[in-house]
Amino acid sequence: MSSIGQTHDANSANPAVQQLAAQVNALPWHHQIDFGNGILSPGKAPISLFREQAEIYFRDIITGKSFLDIGCWDGFNSFEARRRGASRVLAADHFAWSDQCWGDRASFELARKHLAPEVEAIDIDLPDMTPDTVGRFDVVLFAGVFYHLRHPFLVLENIARLSKEWLIIETHMDAANVPQPAMIFYPTTELANDPTNWWGPNRACVEAMLRDVGFPHVEFTPNPQHPNRGIFRAKRQQ
Ligand SMILES: C[S@@+](CC[C@H](N)C(=O)[O-])C[C@H]1O[C@@H](n2cnc3c(N)ncnc32)[C@H](O)[C@@H]1O
């Protein structure tokens, strides 16, 4: 892969490739997404992170399954689930696609058009997500959202209803030295100087919350690139 947002020399004379590279570079990106022909969107973290996380989220469980990506932002995980054989993919977001955030739905739409037009999309806020509004899915991903919530248990109860089989949470974690299930509260900008970060749960807390909302089987994997983050793949009782 060439440097971010630029084309390989071999393709640089192709006007269509140059035009796409210009479109990609004109938009804001959270995800690094590979558009092919040497075009990589200039996201906030390396594509290696998103690929390593996706391998943990989807390994052995996504082929032939319906998939809901809650807080999809630019859609990396939605497109990756489809690439790995998900039968149906719904990408959902609101905050990152609204005026409240520097993100832009146009970035997701450009990637969808080029990578997987069959991926469905919905602009919907978390409290409005119910089985009636979005349906139920075999696999639900909730990556990078938990710690942004003012009322995480309320939201977890709500999104649990959207999953028929798997609920996958990726989150920032804290309170590692507390043996009981515990969460640290960040009243202002204590976490990463970001006022939208509210909570840091420990591993026991996330596992206990998942069990409480109907997912007794929980696999924990440390985040491959962040020591204070983790991935929980939780399965319903069959
Ligand atoms: C850190 S990004 C994670 C994006 C993607 N799921 C991933 O893992 O790469 C946080 C996502 O949570 C969504 N979100 C939902 N509710 C939010 C809230 N109240 N505050 C901040 N972000 C929120 C944002 O729109 C954004 O897509």
The ligand as an SDF file (V2000), in Angstrom:
LIG
                    3D

 27 29  0  0  0  0  0  0  0  0999 V2000
  -15.1090    5.5210   18.7300 C   0  0  0  0  0  0  0  0  0  0  0  0
  -16.3730    5.5130   17.5180 S   0  0  0  0  0  0  0  0  0  0  0  0
  -16.4270    3.7990   17.1230 C   0  0  0  0  0  0  0  0  0  0  0  0
  -16.6990    3.5490   15.6500 C   0  0  0  0  0  0  0  0  0  0  0  0
  -16.6930    2.0780   15.2250 C   0  0  0  0  0  0  0  0  0  0  0  0
  -17.7660    1.3330   15.8520 N   0  0  0  0  0  0  0  0  0  0  0  0
  -15.3660    1.4210   15.5260 C   0  0  0  0  0  0  0  0  0  0  0  0
  -15.2870    0.6080   16.4500 O   0  0  0  0  0  0  0  0  0  0  0  0
  -14.3840    1.7360   14.8610 O   0  0  0  0  0  0  0  0  0  0  0  0
  -17.7940    5.8090   18.4980 C   0  0  0  0  0  0  0  0  0  0  0  0
  -19.1350    5.6240   17.7760 C   0  0  0  0  0  0  0  0  0  0  0  0
  -20.1480    5.7280   18.7600 O   0  0  0  0  0  0  0  0  0  0  0  0
  -21.2020    6.4890   18.2400 C   0  0  0  0  0  0  0  0  0  0  0  0
  -21.9740    7.0970   19.3530 N   0  0  0  0  0  0  0  0  0  0  0  0
  -23.2280    6.7690   19.6680 C   0  0  0  0  0  0  0  0  0  0  0  0
  -23.6830    7.5080   20.6930 N   0  0  0  0  0  0  0  0  0  0  0  0
  -22.7190    8.3300   21.0460 C   0  0  0  0  0  0  0  0  0  0  0  0
  -22.6090    9.3200   22.0460 C   0  0  0  0  0  0  0  0  0  0  0  0
  -23.6180    9.5990   22.8750 N   0  0  0  0  0  0  0  0  0  0  0  0
  -21.4410    9.9640   22.1330 N   0  0  0  0  0  0  0  0  0  0  0  0
  -20.4400    9.6720   21.2990 C   0  0  0  0  0  0  0  0  0  0  0  0
  -20.4900    8.7200   20.3240 N   0  0  0  0  0  0  0  0  0  0  0  0
  -21.6300    8.0770   20.2030 C   0  0  0  0  0  0  0  0  0  0  0  0
  -20.5670    7.4930   17.3310 C   0  0  0  0  0  0  0  0  0  0  0  0
  -21.4640    7.9910   16.3760 O   0  0  0  0  0  0  0  0  0  0  0  0
  -19.4380    6.6750   16.7230 C   0  0  0  0  0  0  0  0  0  0  0  0
  -19.8260    6.0320   15.5300 O   0  0  0  0  0  0  0  0  0  0  0  0
  1  2  1  0
  2  3  1  0
  2 10  1  0
  3  4  1  0
  4  5  1  0
  5  6  1  0
  5  7  1  0
  7  8  2  0
  7  9  1  0
 10 11  1  0
 11 12  1  0
 11 26  1  0
 12 13  1  0
 13 14  1  0
 13 24  1  0
 14 15  1  0
 14 23  1  0
 15 16  2  0
 16 17  1  0
 17 18  1  0
 17 23  2  0
 18 19  1  0
 18 20  2  0
 20 21  1  0
 21 22  2  0
 22 23  1  0
 24 25  1  0
 24 26  1  0
 26 27  1  0
M  CHG  2   2   1   9  -1
M  END
$$$$
